Amino acid sequence: MACTYTRAHRGMTGAMCVFTALIIAHVILQPASAKPDNLRVITDANWEDILTGEWMIEFFAPWCPACQQLQPVWNEFAEWGEDLGVYIAKVDVTEQPGLSGRFIITALPTIYHCKDGVFRRYQGARSKDDFLSFIEEKKWQSIEPISSWFGPSSFLMNAMSALFKLSMFIRHCHNYLTEQLGVPVWGSYGIFALATLFSGLALGLVLVFVADFAFPSRRLSPDYHHRKQPSAQARLRQQSEDEQEADGEEEDDEDEYGGKAEEWTEMDGADALRKRGIRVTEEDT
């Protein structure tokens, strides 16, 4: 029994040694790039995480040749993120159009450095050593930060992000209409034109209602008629006073001209008597 137990024990020990050797070999041969936490992925849902701490963020597209060349270097640089105290991240602009508009990505790849919400655009060489020296020597301090007006959390960039999302949504709808439903391209354009027209009319109607509610017309205000009635009475009173003044002036004119007419009548009568007296005198002589 002792001999049998010894042989079984030796067999189990050998099997355990082989299993342990396989585990060690697997750990040693595992590539360093397989660490999942070294390189973070930023999306529209978690982009506000980059507003705290120090970050290096790459904006790329899978179809971009320059991005494909940079990707291995960026992965190697990400392995040093924990030692440097810097978060290394990437953003796929084809999957995150909102972030593309929020950061105004016009060229690929684009790299940003962020320190506690202050963003600077990296424009240096793109090797691992250059990235490491940029962080270790704090070369980012010599770069002028982006203005707060164009920061990713500003109102302007929020509007730009919404515009990019809308454009991507329209593109997806166009592809669905033309590829899935078989609608002609001109038909898809016509649908979007009608949708734009009706949405503009609806928006204008809503704005009219809002403006009318915020700034109601004076005719619709409850005290408009009460204010209008006294003003109308005042106008009538003023008109009657003007008419009375005009009548008074006419009477004065009539009195004046009437008096002058009487004077003229008296003068004419006196002249007539004078002339008549003269004629009588001449006849007597």
Salt bridges, closest charged atoms under 4 A:
GLU54 OE2 - HIS113 NE2 2.90
GLU54 OE1 - LYS115 NZ 3.90
GLU137 OE1 - LYS139 NZ 3.75
ASP223 OD2 - ARG227 NE 3.76
GLU256 OE2 - LYS260 NZ 3.63
ASP271 OD1 - ARG274 NH1 2.75
